[in-house]
Amino acid sequence: MRIGIDVDGVLLDTRHFMLKYGSRFFRKQPADPAGYTLEEMFGVSGLPVLLFGMRWFLPYYCRSYPPYPDAAGVYRRLKRGGHSIYQITARKFAMSDSPLGRYSRRALTNWLHRNGFCCDKLLLCDEKHAADEKHRFCKKYHVSVMIDDHPVTAKKLAEHGICVLLFDAPYNRGISAENLLRVKNWREAEQSLRAYLMKKGEKNHE
């Protein structure tokens, strides 16, 4: 089976990172802790967001921030079980044809390999059109299951017949769909994948 996996909010806890280091950097508590972006969380925009990126996102989050517990173990078991993994993500700056974009892409690739996430293919999406581009990639590469956290992306994929494992977060709790399964962590994600594989009659992973 071909499985698509997002990065931010799925392989690592992006929301916790933004709440913790955003509070330090902006020197205030979040106006909307349930927000999806820094702008929504802290009511900031423009230069302050860029400066936060230079101080915390690029040098720390992109290079050293730890993955979710159990993520690498499930990932390895999927690979050992013969499944193909397509890393499909809209990582910030990564689509830019600039030194910043090259840094972001290199940092992402290095982080994935360093933490044991050796995917079959890395597919980058534009942040503004992530839902459409992820849908296009899933169709192009015949991805059966997508693991994501973004509400718009998850709903679009599910409505187009792709099974979505949605990593639960405050910003996505208002959506539901027939092909959407909500999971709270990687252990639940693995259990849901096993159940899906059994239902489809495919070879399970170890």
N, C-alpha and C positions, 0 to 999 in steps of 0.2 A: 504494500500500500504506500501511496505517496502522501506525506503529511507536511503541511505548512505550519511554520511556527514563527510568530512575531518575536521581537526582542524586548523592547521597552515595555514594562508592565507585565511581561510574561516570563522572560528568563531572569529578570531582576526587578526589584521593587522600586520602580521609578517614583511612585507617589510618595513613599516614605523618604526617599532622597530629597525630593523637592520641598516637602514640608520641613524636614530637619535643617537642610542647608539654606533654604530660602528664608527661613525665620532668622537665621544667623546673618545672612547677607543683607537682607532688607531691613533688619532690626525691627521687626514687627510680627505679630501673629497673623496667620492667614485670615483674610476676610471671608473666604469660602474654602474650607478644608476639603470639601467634596469636589472641587474643581478638577478639570483634566489637565490644564496648562498652568504654568507659572502666572500668566496674565490673569487667569480666572481665580487662582488661589490667593494671590497677593494684591490684585488690582494694580499691577504695574504693566508697563509696555515700553517699547523702544530701547533706548540706551541702557537702562538698568537691567533689562533682560539679557542684552548682549554682554554686559559686564559680568553678570552672574555666570553666563556661559563660559567666559574666559577664566573666571576664578575657580569655578567648581565643576561645571559640566565637562569641559574638554580635558582638563588635566587629571581630574579625580574620577568622576562617574564613568567616562569613556574608557579609562585605562585600568582602574583598580577597584571599582565598586563590586562587591561580591554578588554572585547569582543567588537566586532563590534556593533554599534547601531542597534537596532531592532532584532538582532540575537536571543536573548532569547525569545522575544515575539513571533516570528514566530515559534520557536522551541516548545513553549508551545501550540500554536494553532494547530500545527501538531499533537501533542500528544492527545490533547482534541478531535481532529477529528478522532481519532482511528487509526492513522498511526504508524507504528513501525519505530524507528530510530536506525540505526546501525552506531556507531561512528567508522569510518575506517581511521586510520591515521598512518603515519610513523614518530612518534615523536622521536626526537633525543635522543639517549642513551637508550630509553625505552626497546629495545630488549636485552640489555646487562644483563647477569646473574652476576651482581656485585652490590655492594652498590650503585654505581652511577645509574645503571639501575633501582634498586628498588626505589631510590629517584625520578627518572624521572617518573616512573609509578605512584607512590603515589601522586606526585605533580600534574600530569595530572588529575587523578581521583578526587582529592580534588578541583582543579580549575573548572572542569566541574560541579560538584555538587554545589559548592559555587556560581556559576554564573547561575544556573538554567537549566543546560543542562543534564537532567536525561534521558540518552539513554537506549534503551532496551539491547544493548550489545556493549561493547567496544572491538574493534578488532585492534591489533597492527601489523604493517608491518615493515619489514626490509627496511631501507632507500634505499639500493642499488637495491632492487628488488620490490620497492613499486608498480609499475604499474602492474606487474604480480600478486603480492599477492592481490592487491585490486580487480583485475579481478576475481581471484579465490574466494575471499570472497563474492563478489557480486553474483557470480553464485551459490555458496554453500548456501547462505541465501536468494536467490531469490530477490535481491535488484533490483527494477525497475528504480530508479533514483539515481544518484550519484552527490553530490555537491562537486566540487573540484577546485583546481587552478593550479595543475601541468600539463604542456602541454603534456608530454608523457603519463601520466596516463589518462588524459581526452580523448586524441585521441584513445588510445587503447580501453577504455571502450565503447566509441561511435561507433567505428568500429565493436564492438562485440554486438551491438544492445541494449546497455544500454543508456538511456537518461542521458546526462550530462549537469548540469548547471555549467558553467565555470565562476568562479569569475575572472573578468577582471583584468589583471595586465600586465605591460610592457613585462614581460618575456613569456607571453603566447599568444601574439597578432598575432603570425604568423601561428596559426593553425585554422582549421575549419573542420567540419565533418557534416554529415547529421543529426545525433542525438545529436548535440552539440548546446546548447543555451548559449550565453554569457550574464552575468548579472553583474551589477556594484555594487549592494548592496543587503541587505536582503529584502528590499521592492520589488525590481525587481525579486528576487528569489521566493518570495511568489507569485507574480503575475504569474510567469512562471509555478510554481507548480499547481496553480489553473487551468491554461489553459490546462496543461497536463492531469490533473485529469478529466476535462470536456471532453477532447478529448477521453479519455479512458473509459468514462462513469462510473467512480468510484465516491464514496462518497467524496465530498470535505471536507476540514477542515474548522473550524469555522472562 
